[in-house]
Amino acid sequence: MKMRKKTGLTGVLIITLLLSMASCKKDKALSEIILGKWEVISLTMVTYENNVKRAELIVYFNPGEMHYQFIDGGVGILYEEENDHLFSWTLSGGKIIISKLYTEDLVAEITIEDSNLSWTYRKNDDETPGISYEFIMTAKRIK
């Protein structure tokens, strides 16, 4: 009888410990979770005409072809095969703002779940009214 009580108590303690560890990970700030290297897996482009989906194109990347590194202090490096590009990044709520990398700042919705990162942004076609594009970049943590 005493053995059952100890086993039951041990089980409860283990479950409590596991739940508290899981909740600590969720409590980490996005600005901490994003730090590290992320290998780009795919880039999806969805074309809309008057907010109706018309086409979808997915480009898959080879291992090592492209990855982003987010460094503490808002500095980042984009590695594209043999080329490295420095950029700045900031987070605001669930959005990432990447500066000094493209012709204009990239503002995207960002999510990180386990070791997967994705960001999504939408852009209107400057030449054709009613046409817009949604871009979805997905990456996995490599460091």
ChimeraX attribute file (.defattr): number of C-alpha atoms within 10 A of each C-alpha:
attribute: neighborCount
match mode: 1-to-1
recipient: residues
	/A:1	5
	/A:2	6
	/A:3	8
	/A:4	9
	/A:5	10
	/A:6	11
	/A:7	11
	/A:8	11
	/A:9	12
	/A:10	12
	/A:11	12
	/A:12	12
	/A:13	12
	/A:14	12
	/A:15	12
	/A:16	12
	/A:17	12
	/A:18	12
	/A:19	11
	/A:20	11
	/A:21	11
	/A:22	11
	/A:23	11
	/A:24	10
	/A:25	11
	/A:26	12
	/A:27	8
	/A:28	10
	/A:29	9
	/A:30	18
	/A:31	17
	/A:32	11
	/A:33	16
	/A:34	20
	/A:35	18
	/A:36	15
	/A:37	20
	/A:38	22
	/A:39	23
	/A:40	24
	/A:41	21
	/A:42	18
	/A:43	18
	/A:44	17
	/A:45	19
	/A:46	16
	/A:47	22
	/A:48	19
	/A:49	14
	/A:50	11
	/A:51	11
	/A:52	11
	/A:53	14
	/A:54	11
	/A:55	11
	/A:56	13
	/A:57	11
	/A:58	13
	/A:59	10
	/A:60	13
	/A:61	15
	/A:62	10
	/A:63	11
	/A:64	12
	/A:65	14
	/A:66	20
	/A:67	23
	/A:68	23
	/A:69	21
	/A:70	22
	/A:71	17
	/A:72	13
	/A:73	11
	/A:74	15
	/A:75	15
	/A:76	22
	/A:77	17
	/A:78	18
	/A:79	18
	/A:80	13
	/A:81	11
	/A:82	7
	/A:83	8
	/A:84	13
	/A:85	12
	/A:86	14
	/A:87	18
	/A:88	17
	/A:89	20
	/A:90	15
	/A:91	17
	/A:92	12
	/A:93	10
	/A:94	12
	/A:95	18
	/A:96	21
	/A:97	15
	/A:98	20
	/A:99	19
	/A:100	13
	/A:101	16
	/A:102	9
	/A:103	7
	/A:104	9
	/A:105	14
	/A:106	15
	/A:107	19
	/A:108	20
	/A:109	17
	/A:110	21
	/A:111	17
	/A:112	17
	/A:113	10
	/A:114	11
	/A:115	13
	/A:116	16
	/A:117	20
	/A:118	19
	/A:119	19
	/A:120	19
	/A:121	16
	/A:122	17
	/A:123	11
	/A:124	14
	/A:125	13
	/A:126	9
	/A:127	7
	/A:128	9
	/A:129	10
	/A:130	13
	/A:131	18
	/A:132	19
	/A:133	20
	/A:134	16
	/A:135	19
	/A:136	19
	/A:137	19
	/A:138	20
	/A:139	22
	/A:140	19
	/A:141	19
	/A:142	14
	/A:143	10
